[in-house]
Amino acid sequence: MSNEPATYMTIREAAAYLRVHPEHLKKLCRQARGPRRIVIGRSVRFARADLDAWMAQHAQGAAA
């Protein structure tokens, strides 16, 4: 286990990391189809590990 702190990203940063448009990421979140997020007041943050896990869940064509 790493001693490195979790990296949290804004919507724009997370969208850039995932290489999608920020509005698309917002839409996925509104539809409860996006990656896990943390909401504090009006601020939304995404942990890098959650983004990676969400991408892995959506991988297609990989052998299990």
mmCIF file of the N, C-alpha and C atoms, coordinates in Angstrom:
data_MODEL
# 
_entry.id   MODEL 
# 
loop_
_atom_site.group_PDB 
_atom_site.id 
_atom_site.type_symbol 
_atom_site.label_atom_id 
_atom_site.label_alt_id 
_atom_site.label_comp_id 
_atom_site.label_asym_id 
_atom_site.label_entity_id 
_atom_site.label_seq_id 
_atom_site.pdbx_PDB_ins_code 
_atom_site.Cartn_x 
_atom_site.Cartn_y 
_atom_site.Cartn_z 
_atom_site.occupancy 
_atom_site.B_iso_or_equiv 
_atom_site.pdbx_formal_charge 
_atom_site.auth_seq_id 
_atom_site.auth_comp_id 
_atom_site.auth_asym_id 
_atom_site.auth_atom_id 
_atom_site.pdbx_PDB_model_num 
ATOM 1   N N  . MET A 1 1  ? 0.846   -1.184  0.000   1.00 0.00 ? 1  MET A N  1 
ATOM 2   C CA . MET A 1 1  ? 0.000   0.000   0.000   1.00 0.00 ? 1  MET A CA 1 
ATOM 3   C C  . MET A 1 1  ? 0.885   1.239   0.000   1.00 0.00 ? 1  MET A C  1 
ATOM 4   N N  . SER A 1 2  ? 0.527   2.207   -0.793  1.00 0.00 ? 2  SER A N  1 
ATOM 5   C CA . SER A 1 2  ? 1.318   3.416   -0.944  1.00 0.00 ? 2  SER A CA 1 
ATOM 6   C C  . SER A 1 2  ? 1.014   4.418   0.166   1.00 0.00 ? 2  SER A C  1 
ATOM 7   N N  . ASN A 1 3  ? 2.028   5.174   0.576   1.00 0.00 ? 3  ASN A N  1 
ATOM 8   C CA . ASN A 1 3  ? 1.847   6.238   1.554   1.00 0.00 ? 3  ASN A CA 1 
ATOM 9   C C  . ASN A 1 3  ? 1.493   7.551   0.873   1.00 0.00 ? 3  ASN A C  1 
ATOM 10  N N  . GLU A 1 4  ? 1.383   7.521   -0.451  1.00 0.00 ? 4  GLU A N  1 
ATOM 11  C CA . GLU A 1 4  ? 1.079   8.697   -1.243  1.00 0.00 ? 4  GLU A CA 1 
ATOM 12  C C  . GLU A 1 4  ? -0.383  9.096   -1.019  1.00 0.00 ? 4  GLU A C  1 
ATOM 13  N N  . PRO A 1 5  ? -0.665  10.404  -0.802  1.00 0.00 ? 5  PRO A N  1 
ATOM 14  C CA . PRO A 1 5  ? -2.053  10.824  -0.599  1.00 0.00 ? 5  PRO A CA 1 
ATOM 15  C C  . PRO A 1 5  ? -2.860  10.650  -1.878  1.00 0.00 ? 5  PRO A C  1 
ATOM 16  N N  . ALA A 1 6  ? -4.171  10.459  -1.722  1.00 0.00 ? 6  ALA A N  1 
ATOM 17  C CA . ALA A 1 6  ? -5.053  10.324  -2.880  1.00 0.00 ? 6  ALA A CA 1 
ATOM 18  C C  . ALA A 1 6  ? -5.041  11.621  -3.676  1.00 0.00 ? 6  ALA A C  1 
ATOM 19  N N  . THR A 1 7  ? -5.139  11.496  -4.969  1.00 0.00 ? 7  THR A N  1 
ATOM 20  C CA . THR A 1 7  ? -5.186  12.659  -5.836  1.00 0.00 ? 7  THR A CA 1 
ATOM 21  C C  . THR A 1 7  ? -6.639  12.906  -6.219  1.00 0.00 ? 7  THR A C  1 
ATOM 22  N N  . TYR A 1 8  ? -7.124  14.099  -5.931  1.00 0.00 ? 8  TYR A N  1 
ATOM 23  C CA . TYR A 1 8  ? -8.502  14.458  -6.240  1.00 0.00 ? 8  TYR A CA 1 
ATOM 24  C C  . TYR A 1 8  ? -8.511  15.480  -7.362  1.00 0.00 ? 8  TYR A C  1 
ATOM 25  N N  . MET A 1 9  ? -9.463  15.315  -8.286  1.00 0.00 ? 9  MET A N  1 
ATOM 26  C CA . MET A 1 9  ? -9.535  16.177  -9.455  1.00 0.00 ? 9  MET A CA 1 
ATOM 27  C C  . MET A 1 9  ? -10.897 16.834  -9.562  1.00 0.00 ? 9  MET A C  1 
ATOM 28  N N  . THR A 1 10 ? -10.907 18.011  -10.169 1.00 0.00 ? 10 THR A N  1 
ATOM 29  C CA . THR A 1 10 ? -12.160 18.696  -10.491 1.00 0.00 ? 10 THR A CA 1 
ATOM 30  C C  . THR A 1 10 ? -12.787 18.006  -11.701 1.00 0.00 ? 10 THR A C  1 
ATOM 31  N N  . ILE A 1 11 ? -13.991 18.444  -12.054 1.00 0.00 ? 11 ILE A N  1 
ATOM 32  C CA . ILE A 1 11 ? -14.660 17.905  -13.244 1.00 0.00 ? 11 ILE A CA 1 
ATOM 33  C C  . ILE A 1 11 ? -13.771 18.089  -14.477 1.00 0.00 ? 11 ILE A C  1 
ATOM 34  N N  . ARG A 1 12 ? -13.236 19.275  -14.663 1.00 0.00 ? 12 ARG A N  1 
ATOM 35  C CA . ARG A 1 12 ? -12.398 19.547  -15.841 1.00 0.00 ? 12 ARG A CA 1 
ATOM 36  C C  . ARG A 1 12 ? -11.150 18.680  -15.856 1.00 0.00 ? 12 ARG A C  1 
ATOM 37  N N  . GLU A 1 13 ? -10.505 18.551  -14.711 1.00 0.00 ? 13 GLU A N  1 
ATOM 38  C CA . GLU A 1 13 ? -9.299  17.726  -14.633 1.00 0.00 ? 13 GLU A CA 1 
ATOM 39  C C  . GLU A 1 13 ? -9.616  16.259  -14.883 1.00 0.00 ? 13 GLU A C  1 
ATOM 40  N N  . ALA A 1 14 ? -10.730 15.782  -14.284 1.00 0.00 ? 14 ALA A N  1 
ATOM 41  C CA . ALA A 1 14 ? -11.124 14.379  -14.464 1.00 0.00 ? 14 ALA A CA 1 
ATOM 42  C C  . ALA A 1 14 ? -11.494 14.111  -15.922 1.00 0.00 ? 14 ALA A C  1 
ATOM 43  N N  . ALA A 1 15 ? -12.204 15.046  -16.537 1.00 0.00 ? 15 ALA A N  1 
ATOM 44  C CA . ALA A 1 15 ? -12.581 14.882  -17.946 1.00 0.00 ? 15 ALA A CA 1 
ATOM 45  C C  . ALA A 1 15 ? -11.331 14.834  -18.824 1.00 0.00 ? 15 ALA A C  1 
ATOM 46  N N  . ALA A 1 16 ? -10.373 15.684  -18.547 1.00 0.00 ? 16 ALA A N  1 
ATOM 47  C CA . ALA A 1 16 ? -9.124  15.673  -19.318 1.00 0.00 ? 16 ALA A CA 1 
ATOM 48  C C  . ALA A 1 16 ? -8.385  14.352  -19.106 1.00 0.00 ? 16 ALA A C  1 
ATOM 49  N N  . TYR A 1 17 ? -8.372  13.865  -17.887 1.00 0.00 ? 17 TYR A N  1 
ATOM 50  C CA . TYR A 1 17 ? -7.723  12.588  -17.565 1.00 0.00 ? 17 TYR A CA 1 
ATOM 51  C C  . TYR A 1 17 ? -8.382  11.445  -18.327 1.00 0.00 ? 17 TYR A C  1 
ATOM 52  N N  . LEU A 1 18 ? -9.722  11.475  -18.413 1.00 0.00 ? 18 LEU A N  1 
ATOM 53  C CA . LEU A 1 18 ? -10.473 10.430  -19.111 1.00 0.00 ? 18 LEU A CA 1 
ATOM 54  C C  . LEU A 1 18 ? -10.543 10.677  -20.620 1.00 0.00 ? 18 LEU A C  1 
ATOM 55  N N  . ARG A 1 19 ? -10.130 11.875  -21.029 1.00 0.00 ? 19 ARG A N  1 
ATOM 56  C CA . ARG A 1 19 ? -10.175 12.302  -22.439 1.00 0.00 ? 19 ARG A CA 1 
ATOM 57  C C  . ARG A 1 19 ? -11.604 12.349  -22.975 1.00 0.00 ? 19 ARG A C  1 
ATOM 58  N N  . VAL A 1 20 ? -12.487 12.945  -22.167 1.00 0.00 ? 20 VAL A N  1 
ATOM 59  C CA . VAL A 1 20 ? -13.861 13.202  -22.583 1.00 0.00 ? 20 VAL A CA 1 
ATOM 60  C C  . VAL A 1 20 ? -14.149 14.679  -22.311 1.00 0.00 ? 20 VAL A C  1 
ATOM 61  N N  . HIS A 1 21 ? -15.202 15.190  -22.904 1.00 0.00 ? 21 HIS A N  1 
ATOM 62  C CA . HIS A 1 21 ? -15.595 16.580  -22.681 1.00 0.00 ? 21 HIS A CA 1 
ATOM 63  C C  . HIS A 1 21 ? -16.196 16.699  -21.276 1.00 0.00 ? 21 HIS A C  1 
ATOM 64  N N  . PRO A 1 22 ? -15.924 17.791  -20.570 1.00 0.00 ? 22 PRO A N  1 
ATOM 65  C CA . PRO A 1 22 ? -16.480 17.961  -19.217 1.00 0.00 ? 22 PRO A CA 1 
ATOM 66  C C  . PRO A 1 22 ? -18.003 17.826  -19.170 1.00 0.00 ? 22 PRO A C  1 
ATOM 67  N N  . GLU A 1 23 ? -18.700 18.322  -20.184 1.00 0.00 ? 23 GLU A N  1 
ATOM 68  C CA . GLU A 1 23 ? -20.160 18.201  -20.209 1.00 0.00 ? 23 GLU A CA 1 
ATOM 69  C C  . GLU A 1 23 ? -20.604 16.743  -20.302 1.00 0.00 ? 23 GLU A C  1 
ATOM 70  N N  . HIS A 1 24 ? -19.836 15.935  -21.016 1.00 0.00 ? 24 HIS A N  1 
ATOM 71  C CA . HIS A 1 24 ? -20.164 14.508  -21.109 1.00 0.00 ? 24 HIS A CA 1 
ATOM 72  C C  . HIS A 1 24 ? -20.012 13.843  -19.740 1.00 0.00 ? 24 HIS A C  1 
ATOM 73  N N  . LEU A 1 25 ? -18.957 14.179  -19.028 1.00 0.00 ? 25 LEU A N  1 
ATOM 74  C CA . LEU A 1 25 ? -18.754 13.627  -17.686 1.00 0.00 ? 25 LEU A CA 1 
ATOM 75  C C  . LEU A 1 25 ? -19.871 14.074  -16.747 1.00 0.00 ? 25 LEU A C  1 
ATOM 76  N N  . LYS A 1 26 ? -20.274 15.340  -16.836 1.00 0.00 ? 26 LYS A N  1 
ATOM 77  C CA . LYS A 1 26 ? -21.386 15.832  -16.016 1.00 0.00 ? 26 LYS A CA 1 
ATOM 78  C C  . LYS A 1 26 ? -22.661 15.054  -16.317 1.00 0.00 ? 26 LYS A C  1 
ATOM 79  N N  . LYS A 1 27 ? -22.927 14.817  -17.602 1.00 0.00 ? 27 LYS A N  1 
ATOM 80  C CA . LYS A 1 27 ? -24.119 14.077  -18.006 1.00 0.00 ? 27 LYS A CA 1 
ATOM 81  C C  . LYS A 1 27 ? -24.095 12.658  -17.444 1.00 0.00 ? 27 LYS A C  1 
ATOM 82  N N  . LEU A 1 28 ? -22.944 11.990  -17.533 1.00 0.00 ? 28 LEU A N  1 
ATOM 83  C CA . LEU A 1 28 ? -22.823 10.644  -16.986 1.00 0.00 ? 28 LEU A CA 1 
ATOM 84  C C  . LEU A 1 28 ? -23.113 10.638  -15.484 1.00 0.00 ? 28 LEU A C  1 
ATOM 85  N N  . CYS A 1 29 ? -22.628 11.633  -14.799 1.00 0.00 ? 29 CYS A N  1 
ATOM 86  C CA . CYS A 1 29 ? -22.849 11.721  -13.353 1.00 0.00 ? 29 CYS A CA 1 
ATOM 87  C C  . CYS A 1 29 ? -24.313 11.968  -13.036 1.00 0.00 ? 29 CYS A C  1 
ATOM 88  N N  . ARG A 1 30 ? -24.972 12.847  -13.795 1.00 0.00 ? 30 ARG A N  1 
ATOM 89  C CA . ARG A 1 30 ? -26.406 13.101  -13.577 1.00 0.00 ? 30 ARG A CA 1 
ATOM 90  C C  . ARG A 1 30 ? -27.221 11.829  -13.788 1.00 0.00 ? 30 ARG A C  1 
ATOM 91  N N  . GLN A 1 31 ? -26.784 10.982  -14.718 1.00 0.00 ? 31 GLN A N  1 
ATOM 92  C CA . GLN A 1 31 ? -27.494 9.742   -15.024 1.00 0.00 ? 31 GLN A CA 1 
ATOM 93  C C  . GLN A 1 31 ? -27.044 8.587   -14.124 1.00 0.00 ? 31 GLN A C  1 
ATOM 94  N N  . ALA A 1 32 ? -26.193 8.861   -13.157 1.00 0.00 ? 32 ALA A N  1 
ATOM 95  C CA . ALA A 1 32 ? -25.644 7.849   -12.244 1.00 0.00 ? 32 ALA A CA 1 
ATOM 96  C C  . ALA A 1 32 ? -24.916 6.747   -13.010 1.00 0.00 ? 32 ALA A C  1 
ATOM 97  N N  . ARG A 1 33 ? -24.263 7.112   -14.118 1.00 0.00 ? 33 ARG A N  1 
ATOM 98  C CA . ARG A 1 33 ? -23.490 6.160   -14.917 1.00 0.00 ? 33 ARG A CA 1 
ATOM 99  C C  . ARG A 1 33 ? -22.001 6.489   -14.911 1.00 0.00 ? 33 ARG A C  1 
ATOM 100 N N  . GLY A 1 34 ? -21.637 7.566   -14.244 1.00 0.00 ? 34 GLY A N  1 
ATOM 101 C CA . GLY A 1 34 ? -20.252 8.003   -14.234 1.00 0.00 ? 34 GLY A CA 1 
ATOM 102 C C  . GLY A 1 34 ? -19.465 7.406   -13.086 1.00 0.00 ? 34 GLY A C  1 
ATOM 103 N N  . PRO A 1 35 ? -18.208 7.804   -12.990 1.00 0.00 ? 35 PRO A N  1 
ATOM 104 C CA . PRO A 1 35 ? -17.363 7.310   -11.902 1.00 0.00 ? 35 PRO A CA 1 
ATOM 105 C C  . PRO A 1 35 ? -17.820 7.851   -10.546 1.00 0.00 ? 35 PRO A C  1 
ATOM 106 N N  . ARG A 1 36 ? -17.418 7.153   -9.503  1.00 0.00 ? 36 ARG A N  1 
ATOM 107 C CA . ARG A 1 36 ? -17.737 7.587   -8.141  1.00 0.00 ? 36 ARG A CA 1 
ATOM 108 C C  . ARG A 1 36 ? -17.151 8.980   -7.924  1.00 0.00 ? 36 ARG A C  1 
ATOM 109 N N  . ARG A 1 37 ? -17.884 9.813   -7.229  1.00 0.00 ? 37 ARG A N  1 
ATOM 110 C CA . ARG A 1 37 ? -17.428 11.179  -6.992  1.00 0.00 ? 37 ARG A CA 1 
ATOM 111 C C  . ARG A 1 37 ? -17.674 11.581  -5.549  1.00 0.00 ? 37 ARG A C  1 
ATOM 112 N N  . ILE A 1 38 ? -17.000 12.632  -5.155  1.00 0.00 ? 38 ILE A N  1 
ATOM 113 C CA . ILE A 1 38 ? -17.126 13.177  -3.808  1.00 0.00 ? 38 ILE A CA 1 
ATOM 114 C C  . ILE A 1 38 ? -17.740 14.561  -3.953  1.00 0.00 ? 38 ILE A C  1 
ATOM 115 N N  . VAL A 1 39 ? -18.829 14.806  -3.241  1.00 0.00 ? 39 VAL A N  1 
ATOM 116 C CA . VAL A 1 39 ? -19.501 16.100  -3.317  1.00 0.00 ? 39 VAL A CA 1 
ATOM 117 C C  . VAL A 1 39 ? -19.408 16.769  -1.953  1.00 0.00 ? 39 VAL A C  1 
ATOM 118 N N  . ILE A 1 40 ? -18.851 17.971  -1.949  1.00 0.00 ? 40 ILE A N  1 
ATOM 119 C CA . ILE A 1 40 ? -18.749 18.772  -0.726  1.00 0.00 ? 40 ILE A CA 1 
ATOM 120 C C  . ILE A 1 40 ? -19.375 20.117  -1.056  1.00 0.00 ? 40 ILE A C  1 
ATOM 121 N N  . GLY A 1 41 ? -20.584 20.316  -0.566  1.00 0.00 ? 41 GLY A N  1 
ATOM 122 C CA . GLY A 1 41 ? -21.304 21.534  -0.939  1.00 0.00 ? 41 GLY A CA 1 
ATOM 123 C C  . GLY A 1 41 ? -21.594 21.502  -2.427  1.00 0.00 ? 41 GLY A C  1 
ATOM 124 N N  . ARG A 1 42 ? -21.073 22.487  -3.152  1.00 0.00 ? 42 ARG A N  1 
ATOM 125 C CA . ARG A 1 42 ? -21.252 22.531  -4.600  1.00 0.00 ? 42 ARG A CA 1 
ATOM 126 C C  . ARG A 1 42 ? -20.021 22.019  -5.342  1.00 0.00 ? 42 ARG A C  1 
ATOM 127 N N  . SER A 1 43 ? -18.999 21.654  -4.611  1.00 0.00 ? 43 SER A N  1 
ATOM 128 C CA . SER A 1 43 ? -17.761 21.170  -5.223  1.00 0.00 ? 43 SER A CA 1 
ATOM 129 C C  . SER A 1 43 ? -17.826 19.670  -5.459  1.00 0.00 ? 43 SER A C  1 
ATOM 130 N N  . VAL A 1 44 ? -17.391 19.247  -6.634  1.00 0.00 ? 44 VAL A N  1 
ATOM 131 C CA . VAL A 1 44 ? -17.348 17.835  -6.984  1.00 0.00 ? 44 VAL A CA 1 
ATOM 132 C C  . VAL A 1 44 ? -15.896 17.475  -7.253  1.00 0.00 ? 44 VAL A C  1 
ATOM 133 N N  . ARG A 1 45 ? -15.456 16.369  -6.676  1.00 0.00 ? 45 ARG A N  1 
ATOM 134 C CA . ARG A 1 45 ? -14.084 15.900  -6.879  1.00 0.00 ? 45 ARG A CA 1 
ATOM 135 C C  . ARG A 1 45 ? -14.112 14.419  -7.195  1.00 0.00 ? 45 ARG A C  1 
ATOM 136 N N  . PHE A 1 46 ? -13.106 13.988  -7.923  1.00 0.00 ? 46 PHE A N  1 
ATOM 137 C CA . PHE A 1 46 ? -12.959 12.593  -8.309  1.00 0.00 ? 46 PHE A CA 1 
ATOM 138 C C  . PHE A 1 46 ? -11.580 12.115  -7.859  1.00 0.00 ? 46 PHE A C  1 
ATOM 139 N N  . ALA A 1 47 ? -11.523 10.960  -7.222  1.00 0.00 ? 47 ALA A N  1 
ATOM 140 C CA . ALA A 1 47 ? -10.234 10.361  -6.857  1.00 0.00 ? 47 ALA A CA 1 
ATOM 141 C C  . ALA A 1 47 ? -9.694  9.644   -8.090  1.00 0.00 ? 47 ALA A C  1 
ATOM 142 N N  . ARG A 1 48 ? -8.408  9.777   -8.340  1.00 0.00 ? 48 ARG A N  1 
ATOM 143 C CA . ARG A 1 48 ? -7.789  9.133   -9.499  1.00 0.00 ? 48 ARG A CA 1 
ATOM 144 C C  . ARG A 1 48 ? -8.049  7.628   -9.500  1.00 0.00 ? 48 ARG A C  1 
ATOM 145 N N  . ALA A 1 49 ? -7.991  6.993   -8.340  1.00 0.00 ? 49 ALA A N  1 
ATOM 146 C CA . ALA A 1 49 ? -8.220  5.547   -8.244  1.00 0.00 ? 49 ALA A CA 1 
ATOM 147 C C  . ALA A 1 49 ? -9.645  5.187   -8.680  1.00 0.00 ? 49 ALA A C  1 
ATOM 148 N N  . ASP A 1 50 ? -10.621 6.045   -8.352  1.00 0.00 ? 50 ASP A N  1 
ATOM 149 C CA . ASP A 1 50 ? -12.002 5.788   -8.765  1.00 0.00 ? 50 ASP A CA 1 
ATOM 150 C C  . ASP A 1 50 ? -12.163 5.934   -10.277 1.00 0.00 ? 50 ASP A C  1 
ATOM 151 N N  . LEU A 1 51 ? -11.464 6.898   -10.861 1.00 0.00 ? 51 LEU A N  1 
ATOM 152 C CA . LEU A 1 51 ? -11.507 7.064   -12.321 1.00 0.00 ? 51 LEU A CA 1 
ATOM 153 C C  . LEU A 1 51 ? -10.901 5.851   -13.011 1.00 0.00 ? 51 LEU A C  1 
ATOM 154 N N  . ASP A 1 52 ? -9.773  5.375   -12.486 1.00 0.00 ? 52 ASP A N  1 
ATOM 155 C CA . ASP A 1 52 ? -9.122  4.199   -13.068 1.00 0.00 ? 52 ASP A CA 1 
ATOM 156 C C  . ASP A 1 52 ? -10.009 2.962   -12.943 1.00 0.00 ? 52 ASP A C  1 
ATOM 157 N N  . ALA A 1 53 ? -10.656 2.785   -11.800 1.00 0.00 ? 53 ALA A N  1 
ATOM 158 C CA . ALA A 1 53 ? -11.535 1.636   -11.579 1.00 0.00 ? 53 ALA A CA 1 
ATOM 159 C C  . ALA A 1 53 ? -12.740 1.697   -12.520 1.00 0.00 ? 53 ALA A C  1 
ATOM 160 N N  . TRP A 1 54 ? -13.310 2.876   -12.703 1.00 0.00 ? 54 TRP A N  1 
ATOM 161 C CA . TRP A 1 54 ? -14.459 3.043   -13.585 1.00 0.00 ? 54 TRP A CA 1 
ATOM 162 C C  . TRP A 1 54 ? -14.072 2.713   -15.025 1.00 0.00 ? 54 TRP A C  1 
ATOM 163 N N  . MET A 1 55 ? -12.908 3.172   -15.447 1.00 0.00 ? 55 MET A N  1 
ATOM 164 C CA . MET A 1 55 ? -12.436 2.862   -16.805 1.00 0.00 ? 55 MET A CA 1 
ATOM 165 C C  . MET A 1 55 ? -12.233 1.358   -16.964 1.00 0.00 ? 55 MET A C  1 
ATOM 166 N N  . ALA A 1 56 ? -11.677 0.703   -15.972 1.00 0.00 ? 56 ALA A N  1 
ATOM 167 C CA . ALA A 1 56 ? -11.430 -0.739  -16.051 1.00 0.00 ? 56 ALA A CA 1 
ATOM 168 C C  . ALA A 1 56 ? -12.747 -1.501  -16.154 1.00 0.00 ? 56 ALA A C  1 
ATOM 169 N N  . GLN A 1 57 ? -13.782 -1.027  -15.466 1.00 0.00 ? 57 GLN A N  1 
ATOM 170 C CA . GLN A 1 57 ? -15.098 -1.678  -15.521 1.00 0.00 ? 57 GLN A CA 1 
ATOM 171 C C  . GLN A 1 57 ? -15.702 -1.583  -16.914 1.00 0.00 ? 57 GLN A C  1 
ATOM 172 N N  . HIS A 1 58 ? -15.320 -0.587  -17.666 1.00 0.00 ? 58 HIS A N  1 
ATOM 173 C CA . HIS A 1 58 ? -15.900 -0.351  -18.985 1.00 0.00 ? 58 HIS A CA 1 
ATOM 174 C C  . HIS A 1 58 ? -15.001 -0.839  -20.116 1.00 0.00 ? 58 HIS A C  1 
ATOM 175 N N  . ALA A 1 59 ? -13.946 -1.552  -19.779 1.00 0.00 ? 59 ALA A N  1 
ATOM 176 C CA . ALA A 1 59 ? -13.066 -2.087  -20.809 1.00 0.00 ? 59 ALA A CA 1 
ATOM 177 C C  . ALA A 1 59 ? -13.816 -3.169  -21.584 1.00 0.00 ? 59 ALA A C  1 
ATOM 178 N N  . GLN A 1 60 ? -13.676 -3.156  -22.890 1.00 0.00 ? 60 GLN A N  1 
ATOM 179 C CA . GLN A 1 60 ? -14.352 -4.133  -23.737 1.00 0.00 ? 60 GLN A CA 1 
ATOM 180 C C  . GLN A 1 60 ? -13.319 -4.972  -24.470 1.00 0.00 ? 60 GLN A C  1 
ATOM 181 N N  . GLY A 1 61 ? -13.662 -6.215  -24.701 1.00 0.00 ? 61 GLY A N  1 
ATOM 182 C CA . GLY A 1 61 ? -12.804 -7.089  -25.471 1.00 0.00 ? 61 GLY A CA 1 
ATOM 183 C C  . GLY A 1 61 ? -11.669 -7.724  -24.678 1.00 0.00 ? 61 GLY A C  1 
ATOM 184 N N  . ALA A 1 62 ? -11.606 -7.426  -23.379 1.00 0.00 ? 62 ALA A N  1 
ATOM 185 C CA . ALA A 1 62 ? -10.547 -8.006  -22.553 1.00 0.00 ? 62 ALA A CA 1 
ATOM 186 C C  . ALA A 1 62 ? -10.994 -9.379  -22.056 1.00 0.00 ? 62 ALA A C  1 
ATOM 187 N N  . ALA A 1 63 ? -10.060 -10.306 -22.038 1.00 0.00 ? 63 ALA A N  1 
ATOM 188 C CA . ALA A 1 63 ? -10.358 -11.638 -21.500 1.00 0.00 ? 63 ALA A CA 1 
ATOM 189 C C  . ALA A 1 63 ? -10.418 -11.557 -19.990 1.00 0.00 ? 63 ALA A C  1 
ATOM 190 N N  . ALA A 1 64 ? -11.374 -12.245 -19.395 1.00 0.00 ? 64 ALA A N  1 
ATOM 191 C CA . ALA A 1 64 ? -11.532 -12.223 -17.941 1.00 0.00 ? 64 ALA A CA 1 
ATOM 192 C C  . ALA A 1 64 ? -10.697 -13.275 -17.279 1.00 0.00 ? 64 ALA A C  1 
# 
